[in-house]
Amino acid sequence: MSNRAFAALAFLCLVPALPASSADLKLNLRKAVKVAPEVDGWNQVTTPATWDAKKTAIVVCDMWDTHTCPNSARRVAE
């Protein structure tokens, strides 16, 4: 299992543990911001956010490096 898939699975395992009365999800949103157009460097910026849990969905799309089925692996390459 890839690290990304494990992290997503770990997060999804925590979501049902939220109390039914919990109306908010407290998150730290991260993004990479280019230092400057002429510089090959990026800074990580973290912004706290609160989302309404009842209006939030989680979509996990995990791509594999390879697959036991060669045709499936070819489709991913496309």
Number of C-alpha atoms within 10 A of each C-alpha: 7 11 8 13 15 12 12 16 12 11 12 14 10 9 12 9 8 12 8 9 7 10 14 15 15 12 12 11 11 11 11 11 11 13 12 9 7 7 8 8 11 12 10 10 11 12 9 9 11 12 12 11 16 11 8 10 7 9 8 11 9 11 12 11 9 12 12 7 8 9 10 11 15 11 8 12 9 5
